[in-house]
Amino acid sequence: MYDKLLLTTDGSEESEKAVEHAKSLAEKYGAEVHILYISDVRAQMGDPSMEFLLENLEEIGEEAVNEVAKMFPDSIDTVLENRPGVPHTEITYYIQEEDIDILCMATHGRSGLDRLLIGSTTEKVLRESPVPVITVPLEQD
């Protein structure tokens, strides 16, 4: 049913809440897990002096996908991807590019002023995703 599963991360502990769900689905269906981090380019748009910020975000992204990949057993194939862009847009593109069957993501990730100004990435992905989306809340009983 699911051959390719996408798991998004923003490097936060909150986003790691979705790992167990992704792991369970991957084991049940024998799915390949794609772990995706998006370096949010909106932080440096229009300001060439902020190029260092994007480079820093790319390093953070590499670390984030590698840390999440360590949470999966060797029996589950993983694909790691770190790319720049606007998170909800890039997630949707990635789903289409890689022929993803299902997306697993936390309902909340990083927070702060940018989240208040920009809106929830999860909410935007839910509206735009061409595949089913499993959202994992922060608190689980």
Buried (B, 14 or more C-beta within 10 A) or exposed (E): EBEBBBBBBBBBEBBBBBBEBBBEBBEEBEBBBBBBBBBBBEEBEEEEEBEEBBEBBBEBBBEBBEBBBEBBEEEBEBBBBBBBBBBBBBBBBBBEEBEBBBBBBBBBBEEEEEEEEBEBBBEBBBEEBEBEBBBBEEEEE
